[in-house]
Amino acid sequence: MTMCILTVDDSRTMRDMLRLALAGDEFEVVQAVDGLDGLDVLGRNEPDVIITDINMPNLDGFGFIEGVRRTERHRSTPILVLTTESDSAKKQRARDSGATGWIVKPFDPVKLIDAIRRVAA
């Protein structure tokens, strides 16, 4: 069964890296360029897991996560934060907003896939 993964990141390079890391039969990747776009894309898709950055224009990752959690349909969808941030206060804020996990960039594709499988189980 193919898992749908929504990636939300303002960096085209990072979106491309995620798409390539998740390429194959196991994952279908849909992408958004910031939190506002992410909420729009979310309304048209049923992702099994969401991967989001924190630092983005228009609507940052915290606001995006809170927006996701306000929707009944996606209240329990796993959300992994993928960011360069390692500050413990930001990690706690992400957890408080509804994030499921936290991964610091640069990421190891194997570990990312393991994290996706773990939170989707």
N, CA, C and O atoms as a MOPAC input file, in Angstrom:
PM7 MOZYME 1SCF
protein

 N      0.83000 1    -1.18300 1     0.00000 1
 C      0.00000 1     0.00000 1     0.00000 1
 C      0.87800 1     1.25100 1     0.00000 1
 O      1.82000 1     1.34900 1     0.78600 1
 N      0.57600 1     2.19200 1    -0.86600 1
 C      1.33800 1     3.42800 1    -0.98200 1
 C      0.87800 1     4.41900 1     0.07600 1
 O     -0.31900 1     4.63700 1     0.26300 1
 N      1.85900 1     5.02500 1     0.77400 1
 C      1.55900 1     6.06100 1     1.75500 1
 C      1.68200 1     7.42800 1     1.10500 1
 O      2.62600 1     7.68700 1     0.35900 1
 N      0.72500 1     8.30100 1     1.39200 1
 C      0.77500 1     9.67200 1     0.89600 1
 C      1.49200 1    10.53200 1     1.94100 1
 O      1.12100 1    10.53800 1     3.11500 1
 N      2.51700 1    11.25400 1     1.49800 1
 C      3.30500 1    12.12100 1     2.36800 1
 C      3.16600 1    13.55400 1     1.85800 1
 O      3.44900 1    13.83800 1     0.69400 1
 N      2.72600 1    14.45300 1     2.74000 1
 C      2.67800 1    15.87800 1     2.41800 1
 C      3.94100 1    16.51800 1     2.98400 1
 O      4.19300 1    16.44200 1     4.18700 1
 N      4.73900 1    17.15100 1     2.11300 1
 C      5.92300 1    17.88200 1     2.56100 1
 C      5.64800 1    19.37300 1     2.42200 1
 O      5.14800 1    19.82900 1     1.39400 1
 N      5.98100 1    20.13100 1     3.47300 1
 C      5.74000 1    21.57100 1     3.49500 1
 C      7.06600 1    22.24900 1     3.81900 1
 O      7.55200 1    22.15900 1     4.94600 1
 N      7.64800 1    22.92400 1     2.83600 1
 C      8.94200 1    23.58900 1     3.02100 1
 C      9.08000 1    24.67500 1     1.96400 1
 O      8.75400 1    24.46100 1     0.79600 1
 N      9.56600 1    25.84200 1     2.38000 1
 C      9.71000 1    26.94300 1     1.42800 1
 C     10.93400 1    26.79800 1     0.53400 1
 O     11.06500 1    27.52200 1    -0.45300 1
 N     11.82500 1    25.87800 1     0.86300 1
 C     13.02500 1    25.65000 1     0.05300 1
 C     12.74300 1    24.62500 1    -1.04900 1
 O     12.43100 1    23.46600 1    -0.77500 1
 N     12.86100 1    25.07400 1    -2.28800 1
 C     12.66800 1    24.16100 1    -3.42300 1
 C     13.67600 1    23.02200 1    -3.35900 1
 O     13.34300 1    21.87500 1    -3.65400 1
 N     14.90200 1    23.33900 1    -2.97400 1
 C     15.94300 1    22.31700 1    -2.87300 1
 C     15.53600 1    21.24400 1    -1.86200 1
 O     15.67800 1    20.05100 1    -2.13100 1
 N     15.03100 1    21.66600 1    -0.70000 1
 C     14.62300 1    20.69500 1     0.31400 1
 C     13.43000 1    19.87700 1    -0.15900 1
 O     13.37700 1    18.67000 1     0.07500 1
 N     12.47300 1    20.51600 1    -0.81900 1
 C     11.33100 1    19.76100 1    -1.35400 1
 C     11.81200 1    18.71300 1    -2.35500 1
 O     11.33600 1    17.57700 1    -2.34600 1
 N     12.75900 1    19.09700 1    -3.22000 1
 C     13.30700 1    18.14600 1    -4.19200 1
 C     14.04900 1    17.00900 1    -3.49400 1
 O     13.92800 1    15.85200 1    -3.89600 1
 N     14.81500 1    17.32700 1    -2.45200 1
 C     15.55000 1    16.29600 1    -1.71100 1
 C     14.58000 1    15.31400 1    -1.05400 1
 O     14.81200 1    14.10500 1    -1.06400 1
 N     13.50400 1    15.83200 1    -0.49000 1
 C     12.51100 1    14.94900 1     0.13200 1
 C     11.83200 1    14.07000 1    -0.90900 1
 O     11.63900 1    12.87300 1    -0.69300 1
 N     11.47200 1    14.67000 1    -2.03600 1
 C     10.83300 1    13.88900 1    -3.10900 1
 C     11.74500 1    12.75800 1    -3.56700 1
 O     11.30000 1    11.62400 1    -3.74500 1
 N     13.02500 1    13.07300 1    -3.75600 1
 C     13.98200 1    12.04300 1    -4.18200 1
 C     14.19900 1    10.98300 1    -3.10800 1
 O     14.28500 1     9.79500 1    -3.41800 1
 N     14.28800 1    11.40500 1    -1.84100 1
 C     14.49800 1    10.45800 1    -0.74600 1
 C     13.32000 1     9.49800 1    -0.60800 1
 O     13.49000 1     8.35200 1    -0.19100 1
 N     12.12400 1     9.97300 1    -0.96100 1
 C     10.92600 1     9.15500 1    -0.79900 1
 C     10.44600 1     8.54200 1    -2.10700 1
 O      9.37000 1     7.94600 1    -2.15900 1
 N     11.24100 1     8.68500 1    -3.16300 1
 C     10.86200 1     8.15400 1    -4.47100 1
 C     10.75400 1     6.63500 1    -4.40900 1
 O     11.53900 1     5.96800 1    -3.73500 1
 N      9.79000 1     6.11600 1    -5.10900 1
 C      9.61100 1     4.66700 1    -5.16400 1
 C      8.15000 1     4.31000 1    -5.02000 1
 O      7.27400 1     5.17500 1    -5.03600 1
 N      7.90300 1     3.02600 1    -4.87900 1
 C      6.53700 1     2.52500 1    -4.83100 1
 C      5.86800 1     2.72600 1    -3.47300 1
 O      4.64100 1     2.68500 1    -3.37700 1
 N      6.65800 1     2.94200 1    -2.42600 1
 C      6.10000 1     2.99200 1    -1.08200 1
 C      5.40800 1     4.32400 1    -0.76200 1
 O      4.46800 1     4.36500 1     0.03200 1
 N      5.88400 1     5.41900 1    -1.39100 1
 C      5.37800 1     6.74200 1    -1.03900 1
 C      4.90400 1     7.53000 1    -2.25900 1
 O      5.50500 1     7.47500 1    -3.33200 1
 N      3.82200 1     8.25500 1    -2.06400 1
 C      3.37600 1     9.27700 1    -3.00700 1
 C      3.60800 1    10.59900 1    -2.28500 1
 O      3.13800 1    10.77500 1    -1.16100 1
 N      4.32800 1    11.53500 1    -2.91500 1
 C      4.67500 1    12.79500 1    -2.26800 1
 C      3.89000 1    13.93400 1    -2.90500 1
 O      3.90700 1    14.11700 1    -4.12200 1
 N      3.19600 1    14.70100 1    -2.05100 1
 C      2.57300 1    15.95100 1    -2.46800 1
 C      3.28800 1    17.06000 1    -1.71500 1
 O      3.70600 1    16.87500 1    -0.57200 1
 N      3.42800 1    18.21900 1    -2.36300 1
 C      4.26700 1    19.26900 1    -1.79800 1
 C      3.52400 1    20.59200 1    -1.65900 1
 O      2.58500 1    20.89400 1    -2.39600 1
 N      3.99400 1    21.37600 1    -0.66700 1
 C      3.49000 1    22.72500 1    -0.46500 1
 C      4.67600 1    23.63300 1    -0.14500 1
 O      5.68800 1    23.18300 1     0.39200 1
 N      4.53900 1    24.92500 1    -0.48500 1
 C      5.67300 1    25.84800 1    -0.38400 1
 C      5.71400 1    26.64700 1     0.92700 1
 O      6.72100 1    27.29100 1     1.22000 1
 N      4.64200 1    26.61300 1     1.70900 1
 C      4.62000 1    27.26300 1     3.01500 1
 C      3.38500 1    26.77100 1     3.76100 1
 O      2.62800 1    25.94900 1     3.24500 1
 N      3.18100 1    27.27600 1     4.97500 1
 C      2.06500 1    26.79800 1     5.77800 1
 C      0.69900 1    27.07100 1     5.17200 1
 O     -0.18600 1    26.21800 1     5.23900 1
 N      0.51200 1    28.25100 1     4.58000 1
 C     -0.77800 1    28.55400 1     3.94100 1
 C     -1.05400 1    27.61000 1     2.78000 1
 O     -2.15200 1    27.07000 1     2.64700 1
 N     -0.04600 1    27.42300 1     1.94600 1
 C     -0.18400 1    26.49000 1     0.82500 1
 C     -0.40600 1    25.07800 1     1.35700 1
 O     -1.17800 1    24.30700 1     0.78800 1
 N      0.27300 1    24.74600 1     2.44800 1
 C      0.11800 1    23.42300 1     3.05400 1
 C     -1.31300 1    23.14900 1     3.48100 1
 O     -1.83000 1    22.05500 1     3.25400 1
 N     -1.95700 1    24.13400 1     4.09700 1
 C     -3.35600 1    23.95400 1     4.50000 1
 C     -4.25700 1    23.79800 1     3.28700 1
 O     -5.21500 1    23.02700 1     3.31900 1
 N     -3.95200 1    24.53000 1     2.21100 1
 C     -4.71800 1    24.41300 1     0.97800 1
 C     -4.54600 1    23.02400 1     0.35900 1
 O     -5.52600 1    22.38200 1    -0.01900 1
 N     -3.29900 1    22.56800 1     0.25800 1
 C     -3.01200 1    21.24900 1    -0.30800 1
 C     -3.64000 1    20.15800 1     0.56600 1
 O     -4.15400 1    19.16300 1     0.05500 1
 N     -3.59200 1    20.35200 1     1.86900 1
 C     -4.17300 1    19.39200 1     2.80900 1
 C     -5.66400 1    19.21600 1     2.56800 1
 O     -6.19600 1    18.11500 1     2.71000 1
 N     -6.33400 1    20.29800 1     2.20600 1
 C     -7.76600 1    20.23100 1     1.94700 1
 C     -8.13500 1    19.38400 1     0.74600 1
 O     -9.28300 1    18.95800 1     0.61200 1
 N     -7.16700 1    19.13500 1    -0.13200 1
 C     -7.40700 1    18.35200 1    -1.35000 1
 C     -6.76700 1    16.97000 1    -1.30900 1
 O     -6.85800 1    16.21900 1    -2.28000 1
 N     -6.11900 1    16.62500 1    -0.19400 1
 C     -5.39600 1    15.35300 1    -0.10500 1
 C     -5.64300 1    14.69700 1     1.24700 1
 O     -6.11100 1    15.33700 1     2.18800 1
 N     -5.32400 1    13.42500 1     1.32500 1
 C     -5.43700 1    12.65300 1     2.56300 1
 C     -4.07300 1    12.05900 1     2.90700 1
 O     -3.86700 1    10.85500 1     2.75400 1
 N     -3.14500 1    12.88700 1     3.36600 1
 C     -1.81300 1    12.34600 1     3.66200 1
 C     -1.82500 1    11.40700 1     4.86900 1
 O     -2.57900 1    11.59900 1     5.82400 1
 N     -0.98200 1    10.40100 1     4.79800 1
 C     -0.79700 1     9.49300 1     5.93000 1
 C      0.15600 1    10.10700 1     6.94500 1
 O      0.04400 1     9.85500 1     8.14400 1
 N      1.10700 1    10.92400 1     6.45400 1
 C      2.09100 1    11.60400 1     7.30000 1
 C      2.37800 1    12.97300 1     6.67400 1
 O      2.40200 1    13.12000 1     5.45200 1
 N      2.59500 1    13.96400 1     7.53600 1
 C      2.97000 1    15.30300 1     7.09800 1
 C      4.37500 1    15.59000 1     7.59900 1
 O      4.70600 1    15.30200 1     8.74900 1
 N      5.20600 1    16.16400 1     6.72300 1
 C      6.55100 1    16.61000 1     7.10100 1
 C      6.59900 1    18.10600 1     6.85200 1
 O      6.34800 1    18.55600 1     5.73400 1
 N      6.92200 1    18.88800 1     7.88700 1
 C      6.93300 1    20.33800 1     7.72800 1
 C      8.17200 1    20.98400 1     8.31600 1
 O      8.73300 1    20.51700 1     9.30800 1
 N      8.58200 1    22.06200 1     7.68400 1
 C      9.62700 1    22.92900 1     8.21500 1
 C      8.96800 1    23.86000 1     9.22600 1
 O      7.74100 1    23.92400 1     9.31300 1
 N      9.77500 1    24.57100 1     9.98100 1
 C      9.26100 1    25.56000 1    10.93500 1
 C      9.34500 1    26.96700 1    10.36200 1
 O      8.36100 1    27.70700 1    10.36600 1
 N     10.52500 1    27.33200 1     9.87100 1
 C     10.77100 1    28.70400 1     9.40300 1
 C     10.34900 1    28.86700 1     7.95200 1
 O     11.08100 1    28.50400 1     7.03200 1
 N      9.13800 1    29.42700 1     7.75900 1
 C      8.60100 1    29.64000 1     6.41800 1
 C      7.85500 1    30.96600 1     6.38600 1
 O      7.36300 1    31.42500 1     7.41600 1
 N      7.76600 1    31.58800 1     5.20600 1
 C      6.98400 1    32.82300 1     5.07900 1
 C      5.48000 1    32.52700 1     5.09500 1
 O      5.05800 1    31.37500 1     4.99800 1
 N      4.70300 1    33.56900 1     5.21600 1
 C      3.23400 1    33.53200 1     5.16000 1
 C      2.59600 1    32.84900 1     6.37400 1
 O      1.78600 1    33.46700 1     7.06500 1
 N      2.94100 1    31.60000 1     6.64400 1
 C      2.47600 1    30.89200 1     7.83400 1
 C      3.57400 1    29.91200 1     8.20300 1
 O      3.88800 1    28.99900 1     7.43900 1
 N      4.15900 1    30.10800 1     9.38500 1
 C      5.27200 1    29.23900 1     9.78300 1
 C      4.77200 1    27.84500 1    10.15600 1
 O      3.56900 1    27.58000 1    10.16300 1
 N      5.71300 1    26.96700 1    10.46300 1
 C      5.37400 1    25.58900 1    10.77700 1
 C      4.48600 1    25.44000 1    12.00100 1
 O      3.60800 1    24.57800 1    12.02900 1
 N      4.71000 1    26.28100 1    13.02700 1
 C      3.86600 1    26.20400 1    14.22100 1
 C      2.41100 1    26.51300 1    13.87100 1
 O      1.50000 1    25.79200 1    14.27800 1
 N      2.20200 1    27.58600 1    13.11500 1
 C      0.85500 1    27.95100 1    12.69800 1
 C      0.22400 1    26.89100 1    11.80800 1
 O     -0.97000 1    26.60700 1    11.90600 1
 N      1.04600 1    26.30900 1    10.93600 1
 C      0.56000 1    25.24000 1    10.06500 1
 C      0.10100 1    24.04200 1    10.89800 1
 O     -0.99100 1    23.51300 1    10.68700 1
 N      0.94700 1    23.61600 1    11.85000 1
 C      0.59900 1    22.46500 1    12.69200 1
 C     -0.69800 1    22.74000 1    13.44800 1
 O     -1.57700 1    21.88100 1    13.50800 1
 N     -0.81700 1    23.93000 1    14.02100 1
 C     -2.03600 1    24.28300 1    14.75200 1
 C     -3.24800 1    24.25900 1    13.82200 1
 O     -4.32400 1    23.81400 1    14.22100 1
 N     -3.08400 1    24.73400 1    12.58300 1
 C     -4.16400 1    24.69900 1    11.60600 1
 C     -4.57900 1    23.28400 1    11.25300 1
 O     -5.76600 1    22.99200 1    11.11300 1
 N     -3.59700 1    22.40900 1    11.11100 1
 C     -3.88800 1    20.99600 1    10.82500 1
 C     -4.68400 1    20.38900 1    11.97400 1
 O     -5.67600 1    19.69400 1    11.75400 1
 N     -4.24800 1    20.65200 1    13.18500 1
 C     -4.88500 1    20.05100 1    14.36100 1
 C     -6.29400 1    20.59600 1    14.61500 1
 O     -7.08400 1    19.95900 1    15.31200 1
 N     -6.61200 1    21.75500 1    14.06200 1
 C     -7.96900 1    22.30300 1    14.20300 1
 C     -8.96800 1    21.61600 1    13.27200 1
 O    -10.17800 1    21.76500 1    13.44700 1
 N     -8.48000 1    20.87400 1    12.29500 1
 C     -9.39200 1    20.18500 1    11.38000 1
 C     -9.69000 1    18.79700 1    11.92200 1
 O     -8.77400 1    18.04900 1    12.26600 1
 N    -10.93200 1    18.46300 1    11.99400 1
 C    -11.35800 1    17.15300 1    12.51000 1
 C    -10.71100 1    16.02200 1    11.69800 1
 O    -10.24900 1    15.02400 1    12.25200 1
 N    -10.69300 1    16.20100 1    10.40600 1
 C    -10.21700 1    15.16300 1     9.49300 1
 C     -8.73900 1    14.81800 1     9.69800 1
 O     -8.33100 1    13.67900 1     9.46900 1
 N     -7.93900 1    15.79700 1    10.12600 1
 C     -6.49500 1    15.57100 1    10.23600 1
 C     -5.97800 1    15.72500 1    11.66600 1
 O     -4.77700 1    15.87900 1    11.88600 1
 N     -6.87300 1    15.68400 1    12.61100 1
 C     -6.49400 1    15.88200 1    14.01100 1
 C     -5.45100 1    14.86300 1    14.47300 1
 O     -4.61800 1    15.18300 1    15.32200 1
 N     -5.48200 1    13.65600 1    13.93600 1
 C     -4.53900 1    12.63000 1    14.39400 1
 C     -3.49500 1    12.24300 1    13.34000 1
 O     -2.73900 1    11.29200 1    13.54400 1
 N     -3.44500 1    12.96700 1    12.21800 1
 C     -2.43400 1    12.67800 1    11.20300 1
 C     -1.04600 1    12.97100 1    11.78400 1
 O     -0.81800 1    14.06700 1    12.29800 1
 N     -0.11800 1    12.01400 1    11.71300 1
 C      1.22800 1    12.26100 1    12.25500 1
 C      1.92700 1    13.41100 1    11.52700 1
 O      1.87000 1    13.51400 1    10.30100 1
 N      2.58600 1    14.27300 1    12.30600 1
 C      3.32500 1    15.40500 1    11.74900 1
 C      4.75900 1    15.35400 1    12.24800 1
 O      5.01500 1    15.42000 1    13.45100 1
 N      5.70000 1    15.23400 1    11.30100 1
 C      7.12800 1    15.28800 1    11.61900 1
 C      7.64800 1    16.66600 1    11.25000 1
 O      7.43100 1    17.14300 1    10.13700 1
 N      8.33700 1    17.30300 1    12.18900 1
 C      8.98700 1    18.58300 1    11.92000 1
 C     10.38500 1    18.27100 1    11.41100 1
 O     11.13400 1    17.53700 1    12.05600 1
 N     10.73900 1    18.82100 1    10.26000 1
 C     12.07600 1    18.65900 1     9.66800 1
 C     12.65200 1    20.05600 1     9.51500 1
 O     12.20600 1    20.82100 1     8.66000 1
 N     13.64400 1    20.39600 1    10.33900 1
 C     14.12400 1    21.76900 1    10.42400 1
 C     15.59500 1    21.83700 1    10.80800 1
 O     16.17000 1    20.86000 1    11.28900 1
 N     16.19000 1    22.99000 1    10.59100 1
 C     17.56800 1    23.21600 1    11.04700 1
 C     17.59000 1    23.59100 1    12.52400 1
 O     18.65100 1    23.59100 1    13.14900 1
 N     16.43800 1    23.90700 1    13.08000 1
 C     16.33400 1    24.32200 1    14.48300 1
 C     16.60700 1    23.14600 1    15.42000 1
 O     16.17700 1    22.02200 1    15.16000 1
 N     17.32600 1    23.41600 1    16.51200 1
 C     17.54200 1    22.37600 1    17.51900 1
 C     17.23200 1    22.88400 1    18.92100 1
 O     17.51100 1    22.20200 1    19.90800 1
 N     16.65300 1    24.08400 1    19.01200 1
 C     16.32600 1    24.70600 1    20.28200 1
 C     15.23600 1    23.91100 1    21.01200 1
 O     14.19100 1    23.60600 1    20.43500 1
 N     15.48700 1    23.58000 1    22.27800 1
 C     14.53300 1    22.76200 1    23.02700 1
 C     13.19700 1    23.47900 1    23.24300 1
 O     12.15200 1    22.83000 1    23.29500 1
 N     13.22100 1    24.80200 1    23.37000 1
 C     11.96300 1    25.54500 1    23.53400 1
 C     11.11100 1    25.43900 1    22.26400 1
 O      9.88700 1    25.32900 1    22.34700 1
 N     11.74700 1    25.47200 1    21.10100 1
 C     10.99400 1    25.33600 1    19.84700 1
 C     10.46400 1    23.91500 1    19.69000 1
 O      9.35500 1    23.71300 1    19.19500 1
 N     11.26000 1    22.92900 1    20.11500 1
 C     10.77900 1    21.54300 1    20.08300 1
 C      9.53800 1    21.39700 1    20.95100 1
 O      8.56000 1    20.76600 1    20.54900 1
 N      9.58200 1    21.98000 1    22.13900 1
 C      8.43400 1    21.89800 1    23.04400 1
 C      7.23000 1    22.61800 1    22.45200 1
 O      6.10200 1    22.13500 1    22.55100 1
 N      7.47200 1    23.77400 1    21.83600 1
 C      6.37000 1    24.51700 1    21.21400 1
 C      5.73600 1    23.68300 1    20.09700 1
 O      4.51500 1    23.66600 1    19.94400 1
 N      6.57400 1    22.99500 1    19.32100 1
 C      6.05000 1    22.14100 1    18.25000 1
 C      5.21000 1    21.00400 1    18.83900 1
 O      4.13300 1    20.69500 1    18.32700 1
 N      5.69900 1    20.38800 1    19.90500 1
 C      4.93000 1    19.32200 1    20.56700 1
 C      3.59600 1    19.86900 1    21.07700 1
 O      2.54600 1    19.25200 1    20.89800 1
 N      3.66000 1    21.03600 1    21.71600 1
 C      2.44500 1    21.65800 1    22.24700 1
 C      1.46000 1    21.99400 1    21.12500 1
 O      0.24700 1    21.96600 1    21.33400 1
 N      1.97500 1    22.30900 1    19.94400 1
 C      1.12900 1    22.62100 1    18.79000 1
 C      0.50700 1    21.37500 1    18.18500 1
 O     -0.51600 1    21.45500 1    17.50400 1
 N      1.12900 1    20.20700 1    18.43200 1
 C      0.58500 1    18.95700 1    17.92000 1
 C      1.53200 1    18.13400 1    17.07200 1
 O      1.11000 1    17.16200 1    16.44600 1
 N      2.82500 1    18.51000 1    17.03800 1
 C      3.79000 1    17.72700 1    16.25700 1
 C      4.00900 1    16.36100 1    16.90200 1
 O      3.95600 1    16.21400 1    18.12300 1
 N      4.25100 1    15.37900 1    16.06000 1
 C      4.47800 1    14.01200 1    16.50800 1
 C      5.96100 1    13.73800 1    16.74300 1
 O      6.31700 1    12.99000 1    17.65300 1
 N      6.82800 1    14.34300 1    15.92400 1
 C      8.26800 1    14.10400 1    16.02400 1
 C      9.06300 1    15.26400 1    15.46700 1
 O      8.50400 1    16.17700 1    14.85900 1
 N     10.37900 1    15.22800 1    15.67800 1
 C     11.29400 1    16.33200 1    15.32600 1
 C     12.55400 1    15.73300 1    14.73900 1
 O     13.18100 1    14.87700 1    15.36200 1
 N     12.93400 1    16.16900 1    13.54700 1
 C     14.15200 1    15.71300 1    12.87900 1
 C     14.94400 1    16.94800 1    12.47100 1
 O     14.39100 1    17.88500 1    11.89500 1
 N     16.23900 1    16.94800 1    12.77100 1
 C     17.08500 1    18.09600 1    12.43900 1
 C     17.75400 1    17.86100 1    11.08500 1
 O     18.29100 1    16.78700 1    10.81500 1
 N     17.70500 1    18.91100 1    10.23100 1
 C     18.40200 1    18.88100 1     8.94000 1
 C     19.88900 1    19.06300 1     9.19300 1
 O     20.26200 1    19.71200 1    10.17000 1
 N     20.74400 1    18.51800 1     8.35400 1
 C     20.43000 1    17.65700 1     7.20800 1
 C     19.94000 1    16.29600 1     7.69300 1
 O     20.33900 1    15.82400 1     8.75800 1
 N     19.08700 1    15.68300 1     6.91300 1
 C     18.48100 1    14.42200 1     7.32800 1
 C     19.11800 1    13.24900 1     6.59800 1
 O     19.63400 1    13.38100 1     5.48900 1
 N     19.06400 1    12.10300 1     7.25600 1
 C     19.49300 1    10.83400 1     6.67900 1
 C     18.23100 1    10.19900 1     6.08400 1
 O     17.28400 1     9.92500 1     6.82100 1
 N     18.19800 1     9.96200 1     4.77200 1
 C     16.98700 1     9.41900 1     4.15300 1
 C     16.48700 1     8.11800 1     4.79500 1
 O     15.28000 1     7.92100 1     4.93000 1
 N     17.39900 1     7.24200 1     5.18600 1
 C     16.99000 1     5.97400 1     5.80300 1
 C     16.30300 1     6.23200 1     7.14200 1
 O     15.28000 1     5.62200 1     7.45200 1
 N     16.87400 1     7.14100 1     7.93100 1
 C     16.27300 1     7.46400 1     9.23000 1
 C     14.94100 1     8.17600 1     9.05900 1
 O     14.01900 1     7.96900 1     9.84900 1
 N     14.83300 1     9.01700 1     8.02800 1
 C     13.57000 1     9.69700 1     7.75700 1
 C     12.48700 1     8.67200 1     7.41100 1
 O     11.37600 1     8.73900 1     7.93700 1
 N     12.80800 1     7.73900 1     6.54000 1
 C     11.83200 1     6.71000 1     6.15600 1
 C     11.45000 1     5.86600 1     7.36500 1
 O     10.28100 1     5.51800 1     7.53000 1
 N     12.42200 1     5.53200 1     8.21400 1
 C     12.12400 1     4.79200 1     9.44400 1
 C     11.16800 1     5.57700 1    10.33500 1
 O     10.23200 1     5.01200 1    10.90000 1
 N     11.40800 1     6.89300 1    10.46100 1
 C     10.53900 1     7.74000 1    11.28900 1
 C      9.13000 1     7.79100 1    10.70400 1
 O      8.15100 1     7.74000 1    11.44900 1
 N      9.01600 1     7.89000 1     9.39300 1
 C      7.70200 1     7.90600 1     8.73800 1
 C      6.96100 1     6.61100 1     9.02300 1
 O      5.79000 1     6.62700 1     9.40200 1
 N      7.64000 1     5.50200 1     8.84300 1
 C      7.00300 1     4.20400 1     9.08900 1
 C      6.57600 1     4.06000 1    10.55800 1
 O      5.50900 1     3.52300 1    10.85600 1
 N      7.42000 1     4.54600 1    11.45700 1
 C      7.13000 1     4.42900 1    12.89400 1
 C      5.88800 1     5.23900 1    13.27100 1
 O      5.00800 1     4.72800 1    13.96500 1
 N      5.80500 1     6.49800 1    12.82200 1
 C      4.65500 1     7.32600 1    13.21300 1
 C      3.37700 1     6.92700 1    12.48300 1
 O      2.27700 1     7.19000 1    12.96800 1
 N      3.51700 1     6.29600 1    11.32200 1
 C      2.34000 1     5.87500 1    10.54900 1
 C      1.76700 1     4.55400 1    11.03200 1
 O      0.64500 1     4.19400 1    10.67500 1
 N      2.52600 1     3.83500 1    11.83700 1
 C      2.09800 1     2.49700 1    12.29200 1
 C      0.95500 1     2.57400 1    13.27900 1
 O      0.48100 1     1.54400 1    13.75500 1

